Amino acid sequence: MSDDLLLLAQFNPIFHLNRAFLAIAVDGAGWTDAVLQEDIYFSSGFVVAMLGASWVSYRRLLRVERRL
């Protein structure tokens, strides 16, 4: 993979999930492995960010619906 694509893939949550799965399945990585922890932290942060964004969007939807 070229360096530019690899840099761009760092922002893709599927990339981190696949890398974590491969680390566990192929390499037998445990919870203390640095690569696995990085991927889990990124995935957890992404989940929290998406939950926050969905909550804000839902609140906005309710506000707009009340005005109709």
VENGICOR-V600969 format. One record per residue. N is the residue number from 1. RES is the residue in one small letter. PHI is phi as a letter, one per 30 degrees, with the letter a starting at -180 (NA if undefined). OMEGA is omega in degrees with one decimal (999 if undefined). D_FIRST is the distance of its C-alpha to the first C-alpha in Angstrom with 2 decimals. Layout:
n:N res:RES phi:PHI omega:OMEGA d_first:D_FIRST
n:N res:RES phi:PHI omega:OMEGA d_first:D_FIRST
This chain:
n:1 res:m phi:NA omega:-179.9 d_first:0.00
n:2 res:s phi:d omega:-178.0 d_first:3.79
n:3 res:d phi:d omega:179.7 d_first:6.51
n:4 res:d phi:d omega:179.0 d_first:8.30
n:5 res:l phi:d omega:178.8 d_first:6.48
n:6 res:l phi:d omega:177.2 d_first:6.36
n:7 res:l phi:d omega:178.6 d_first:9.88
n:8 res:l phi:d omega:-179.2 d_first:10.91
n:9 res:a phi:d omega:179.4 d_first:10.08
n:10 res:q phi:d omega:-179.8 d_first:12.50
n:11 res:f phi:c omega:-178.9 d_first:15.25
n:12 res:n phi:c omega:-178.5 d_first:14.77
n:13 res:p phi:d omega:178.7 d_first:17.25
n:14 res:i phi:d omega:176.1 d_first:15.92
n:15 res:f phi:e omega:-178.5 d_first:12.70
n:16 res:h phi:d omega:177.6 d_first:15.27
n:17 res:l phi:d omega:177.7 d_first:17.53
n:18 res:n phi:d omega:180.0 d_first:15.11
n:19 res:r phi:d omega:177.9 d_first:14.10
n:20 res:a phi:d omega:178.7 d_first:17.86
n:21 res:f phi:d omega:178.9 d_first:18.81
n:22 res:l phi:d omega:178.8 d_first:16.63
n:23 res:a phi:d omega:180.0 d_first:18.06
n:24 res:i phi:d omega:-172.8 d_first:21.50
n:25 res:a phi:d omega:-173.3 d_first:21.37
n:26 res:v phi:c omega:-174.5 d_first:19.57
n:27 res:d phi:d omega:-177.8 d_first:20.22
n:28 res:g phi:i omega:-178.1 d_first:23.52
n:29 res:a phi:d omega:176.6 d_first:22.84
n:30 res:g phi:c omega:-177.5 d_first:25.84
n:31 res:w phi:d omega:-177.2 d_first:26.62
n:32 res:t phi:d omega:179.3 d_first:26.76
n:33 res:d phi:d omega:-173.8 d_first:23.18
n:34 res:a phi:d omega:-179.6 d_first:21.59
n:35 res:v phi:d omega:-179.9 d_first:18.15
n:36 res:l phi:d omega:179.0 d_first:20.14
n:37 res:q phi:d omega:178.3 d_first:22.53
n:38 res:e phi:d omega:-179.4 d_first:19.99
n:39 res:d phi:d omega:179.1 d_first:18.59
n:40 res:i phi:d omega:178.0 d_first:22.21
n:41 res:y phi:d omega:178.8 d_first:23.37
n:42 res:f phi:d omega:-178.4 d_first:20.80
n:43 res:s phi:d omega:178.4 d_first:21.65
n:44 res:s phi:d omega:177.5 d_first:25.33
n:45 res:g phi:d omega:178.5 d_first:25.24
n:46 res:f phi:d omega:178.9 d_first:23.63
n:47 res:v phi:d omega:179.9 d_first:26.38
n:48 res:v phi:d omega:179.4 d_first:29.06
n:49 res:a phi:d omega:-179.4 d_first:27.90
n:50 res:m phi:d omega:175.2 d_first:27.87
n:51 res:l phi:d omega:177.1 d_first:31.27
n:52 res:g phi:d omega:179.7 d_first:32.65
n:53 res:a phi:d omega:179.9 d_first:31.44
n:54 res:s phi:d omega:178.0 d_first:32.86
n:55 res:w phi:d omega:178.7 d_first:36.12
n:56 res:v phi:d omega:179.6 d_first:36.52
n:57 res:s phi:d omega:179.6 d_first:35.84
n:58 res:y phi:d omega:177.7 d_first:38.35
n:59 res:r phi:d omega:178.3 d_first:40.95
n:60 res:r phi:d omega:177.5 d_first:40.56
n:61 res:l phi:e omega:179.4 d_first:40.97
n:62 res:l phi:d omega:178.6 d_first:44.17
n:63 res:r phi:d omega:179.9 d_first:45.49
n:64 res:v phi:d omega:179.9 d_first:44.98
n:65 res:e phi:d omega:179.5 d_first:46.57
n:66 res:r phi:d omega:-179.6 d_first:49.60
n:67 res:r phi:d omega:-176.7 d_first:50.24
n:68 res:l phi:d omega:999 d_first:50.37
